[in-house]
Amino acid sequence: MSNNHAFDQAIALTPRSDNLYQGKTSEAFQNMVGPFGGTTAATLLQAVLQHPQRLGDPVSLTVNFAGPVGDGEFEVEATPLRTNRSTQHWLLLQKQNGEVVTSATAFFAIRRDTLTEQQLSAPPAPAPASLQRMDISIRNWFKQYDFRFVHGIPLMGRAEGQPLDTESLLWVRDAVERPLDFTSLTAMGDVFAPRIFLLRKSFTPSGTVSMTHYFHATSDELEKVGSGFLLGRAQASRLHNNYADQVAHLWSEDGLLLLTSTQSVYFKE
């Protein structure tokens, strides 16, 4: 990828020693407190992707946001915990001033040709070209994506008489075209606003605490997507006592399921 793209600059890492990289937060992907979580997750995945001992492609990534990431430089420790014949497990620690701000585990594998069956079809949606791009640039990172909402726009409230609903359905891609890869797919898996934003018209302090991505796509399938739109759907199962879950999926324009994501999200009453 070209280092000129804002996303590639945001996830750039410089090797410092064995298993240790240095990075720097990006103003372009700034969120309410610290950087956009999707960028942080992508940066941690990038540490494995560029590691000389990496085996295969990502199958799952679990990220725990332990504390706010401050502006400026940080370190990422990428440690291969165990490597088998076709699988590999990683521990990832993002640190600032000697303190862990984000931790993650990643599972990589060499995929084999097997039975293929997609149980979850893409929901019906108008073509992205038929929908207006949404200007929801309330935070810097929003400006980096082209959002085309079908329904479930955050902070818009609901029509009178309509039931409470936490589902959003939207098309999304990089605002400045960039071919899809595992890092950008990781970030796009976190573009959905906290589901509490669909139940209230006013802003509610909230944020992801833990997030797990399940990668269904192979690198060849991502290459076929190119810089096209992804169809994303997210909803909560229950919001209760300051915490909610979120389940999200991303499909390609031709209906191929690329990613499943689950989150635990904090929200303030």
C-alpha positions in Angstrom: 0.0 0.0 0.0 1.0 3.6 -0.6 2.3 5.3 2.5 0.6 8.5 1.2 -2.9 7.3 2.2 -4.0 8.7 5.6 -4.9 5.3 6.8 -1.5 3.8 6.0 0.1 6.7 7.8 -2.1 6.1 10.9 -1.1 2.4 11.2 2.5 2.8 10.2 5.0 1.0 12.5 8.8 1.2 12.7 10.7 -1.9 14.0 12.8 -1.1 17.0 14.0 -4.5 18.2 12.8 -8.1 18.2 9.0 -8.1 18.6 8.9 -4.3 19.3 7.5 -1.6 17.0 7.0 2.2 17.4 4.0 4.1 16.1 2.4 7.5 16.4 -1.3 8.5 16.7 -2.9 10.2 13.7 -4.9 13.5 13.9 -6.9 12.3 10.9 -8.3 9.4 12.9 -8.9 11.2 16.2 -12.0 10.3 18.1 -13.7 11.6 21.3 -10.9 10.4 23.5 -7.8 9.3 21.7 -7.7 7.6 18.2 -10.6 5.8 16.5 -10.6 2.2 18.0 -10.7 0.7 14.6 -7.4 2.3 13.7 -5.9 1.1 17.0 -7.1 -2.5 16.3 -5.7 -2.3 12.7 -2.3 -1.0 14.0 -2.1 -4.0 16.3 -2.9 -6.4 13.5 -0.4 -4.6 11.3 2.3 -5.5 13.9 1.7 -9.2 13.1 1.3 -8.7 9.4 4.7 -7.2 9.1 6.4 -9.4 11.6 9.1 -11.7 10.1 7.8 -14.7 11.9 4.2 -14.3 10.8 2.4 -17.4 9.5 -0.7 -17.3 7.3 -3.5 -14.8 7.5 -5.7 -13.5 10.3 -8.7 -15.6 11.4 -9.6 -13.8 14.6 -8.5 -10.7 16.6 -9.6 -9.8 20.1 -8.8 -6.3 21.3 -9.2 -5.0 24.8 -9.2 -1.2 25.2 -7.7 -0.9 28.7 -7.3 2.9 28.8 -7.2 5.9 26.6 -4.4 6.2 24.0 -2.8 9.6 24.4 -1.7 11.7 21.5 1.8 11.0 20.2 4.2 8.0 20.1 3.5 4.5 21.4 5.1 1.1 21.4 3.6 -2.2 20.2 5.0 -5.5 21.4 4.0 -8.4 19.1 4.9 -11.8 20.6 4.3 -15.1 18.9 3.1 -17.3 21.7 3.0 -20.6 19.7 3.4 -21.6 16.1 2.1 -24.9 14.9 2.3 -26.4 11.4 -0.5 -24.2 10.1 -1.7 -22.1 13.0 -0.1 -19.3 15.1 -1.2 -17.4 18.2 0.0 -13.9 19.1 0.0 -11.6 22.1 -0.1 -7.9 21.4 0.5 -5.0 23.8 0.3 -1.3 23.0 2.1 0.8 25.6 2.7 4.4 26.4 5.0 5.6 29.2 5.6 2.0 30.2 1.8 1.3 30.8 -0.4 -0.9 28.7 -3.2 1.0 27.1 -4.5 -1.7 24.7 -4.0 -5.5 24.7 -4.9 -8.0 22.1 -4.7 -11.6 21.0 -4.6 -12.7 17.4 -5.0 -16.1 15.7 -3.5 -16.6 12.3 -3.6 -19.7 10.1 -2.8 -21.1 6.7 -6.3 -21.7 5.2 -7.0 -24.9 3.2 -9.5 -25.5 0.5 -12.6 -27.1 2.2 -16.4 -27.1 2.0 -17.7 -23.5 1.7 -21.1 -22.6 3.0 -22.4 -19.1 3.8 -25.4 -19.2 6.1 -25.9 -15.5 6.6 -26.9 -13.7 3.4 -26.5 -10.0 2.9 -29.7 -8.1 3.7 -31.5 -6.4 0.8 -30.2 -2.8 0.3 -30.4 -0.1 -2.4 -27.2 0.2 -4.4 -24.7 2.6 -2.8 -24.7 4.9 -5.8 -28.4 5.5 -5.3 -27.9 6.7 -1.7 -26.6 10.1 -0.6 -23.3 10.3 1.2 -23.9 11.2 4.9 -22.1 14.1 6.4 -21.6 13.0 9.9 -18.1 14.4 10.4 -18.6 15.1 14.1 -15.2 13.5 14.8 -12.0 13.5 12.6 -12.1 9.8 11.8 -15.7 10.0 10.3 -14.3 12.2 7.5 -12.1 9.3 6.4 -15.0 7.2 5.3 -17.8 7.4 2.8 -21.0 6.4 4.6 -24.3 5.7 2.7 -27.0 4.9 5.3 -30.0 2.7 4.4 -31.4 3.1 8.0 -30.3 3.5 11.6 -28.6 6.8 11.5 -27.0 7.6 14.9 -28.5 10.5 17.0 -31.4 11.0 14.7 -34.0 9.6 17.1 -37.0 7.6 15.9 -40.3 8.5 14.3 -43.2 8.8 16.7 -44.9 5.4 17.2 -41.9 3.5 15.8 -40.5 0.8 18.1 -37.0 1.1 19.6 -34.5 -0.4 17.2 -30.7 -0.6 17.5 -30.1 -1.8 13.9 -28.1 0.2 11.4 -27.6 -0.8 7.8 -25.2 1.1 5.7 -22.6 1.1 2.9 -19.1 2.2 3.7 -15.7 2.5 2.0 -12.6 4.7 2.4 -13.4 8.3 1.5 -10.1 8.4 -0.5 -10.0 5.2 -2.5 -7.8 2.4 -1.1 -7.8 -1.3 -2.0 -9.3 -3.4 0.9 -6.9 -5.5 2.9 -7.0 -7.1 6.4 -6.0 -3.8 8.2 -8.7 -1.7 6.5 -11.3 -4.4 7.0 -10.3 -4.5 10.7 -10.9 -0.7 11.0 -14.2 -0.8 9.0 -15.5 -3.5 11.4 -15.6 -0.8 14.1 -17.2 2.1 12.1 -20.6 1.5 13.8 -21.5 4.0 16.4 -22.5 2.7 19.9 -26.0 1.4 19.7 -27.1 3.7 22.5 -26.8 6.5 19.9 -29.8 5.0 18.1 -32.0 5.1 21.2 -31.2 8.7 22.1 -31.1 12.0 20.2 -28.4 13.5 22.4 -24.9 12.4 22.8 -24.2 9.7 25.4 -20.6 9.1 26.7 -19.8 5.6 25.6 -17.0 3.5 24.1 -15.9 0.0 23.2 -14.2 -2.0 25.9 -13.6 -5.3 24.1 -14.0 -6.3 20.5 -13.5 -9.5 18.6 -13.3 -9.7 14.8 -13.8 -13.0 12.9 -12.2 -12.8 9.5 -14.1 -15.0 6.9 -12.4 -13.5 3.8 -9.1 -14.7 2.3 -6.6 -12.2 0.9 -7.7 -13.1 -2.6 -11.3 -12.3 -1.8 -10.3 -9.0 -0.4 -8.3 -8.2 -3.5 -11.4 -8.8 -5.6 -13.3 -6.2 -3.5 -10.8 -3.6 -4.4 -11.9 -0.1 -3.3 -15.6 -1.0 -3.5 -18.3 -0.5 -0.9 -19.0 -2.9 2.0 -22.5 -3.4 3.3 -22.5 -3.3 7.1 -25.2 -4.2 9.6 -24.9 -3.8 13.4 -27.3 -4.2 16.2 -27.4 -4.8 20.0 -29.1 -7.7 21.7 -29.4 -6.0 25.1 -28.4 -2.8 26.8 -28.3 -3.1 30.6 -26.5 -1.6 33.6 -24.0 0.6 31.7 -23.0 -2.1 29.1 -24.3 -3.4 25.8 -23.3 -5.9 23.2 -23.0 -5.2 19.5 -23.0 -7.8 16.7 -21.9 -6.5 13.3 -21.3 -8.0 9.8 -19.7 -6.8 6.7 -20.4 -8.1 3.2 -18.9 -7.3 -0.2 -21.1 -5.7 -2.9 -21.7 -9.1 -4.4 -22.9 -10.5 -1.1 -19.8 -12.3 0.2 -19.6 -12.3 4.0 -16.2 -10.9 4.9 -16.2 -10.2 8.6 -18.2 -10.8 11.8 -17.6 -8.6 14.8 -18.8 -8.7 18.4 -18.3 -6.0 21.0 -18.8 -5.1 24.6 -19.6 -1.4 24.9 -19.8 0.9 27.9 -22.4 3.7 28.0 -23.1 6.2 30.7 -26.6 6.8 32.0 
